[in-house]
């Protein structure tokens, strides 16, 4: 086998390895984005639960009054 064909095979193998690594990196980044979104959702849920605990037993705002304040009526 000539050195040219060996170099070509080596370059092809390197390209395939780089392509595989790029795919793994893209998949990893997608997983990280999904985890970040999930963590943000969990933090939001934690805040909602804390607010409900703070306001337990307090009178709420009537729906019509809230709608007027928001300019919906």
N, C-alpha and C positions, 0 to 999 in steps of 0.2 A: 504494500500500500504506500502511495506517495505521501510526502509531507503535506502537500497541498490538500489532498483529500482528508488527511488527519486533522488539519487545521479547520477545514470546512465542517467536519463532524463535530469537532470541539466547539466551534462557534455556534453551530446549530444546537448542541446540547446546552451551552450557556444561555442561548436565547430562550430555550424551552424552560430552563430553570428560572430565569428571570421572569418569564411570563407566569409561571406557577407562583412565584413569590409575590408578584404584583396582584394576582388573584387573591392570595391569602391576605395580603395587606388590605385590599378592598373589602373582603369579607370581615376582617377584624374591625375595620373602621365602621362598617355597617352595624356590627354587633355592639360596638361602643356607643354609637348614636342611639340604638334601641335601649341600651341600658340606661343612658342618660335620661331619655324620655321617661322611662319607667320610674327612675328615681325621682324625677320632678313630679310625676303624678303621685307617687307615694308621699312626698313632702306636702303636696297640696291637700291630700287626704288627711294627713296629720294635723295640718292647720285647721281644716274644717272640724275635725273631732274636737280639737282644743277650743275652738270658738263655740261649739255646741255645749261643751262642758261649762265654759264661762257664763254662757247665757241661759243655762238651765234654770227654769223657774221664773225667768223674767218674762214680762209681757212682750209679745211681738208687735210689729207694726201691721195694722189692718191692710189687706191687699189693696183696697181702693186708695188709701192714703199713700202707700208706696208707689202705686201707679201714677198718682198725681205728681209726686215728687220727681219721678222719672220722666214726666211729660208724656205719659202714655194715654192719659185721659184728658 
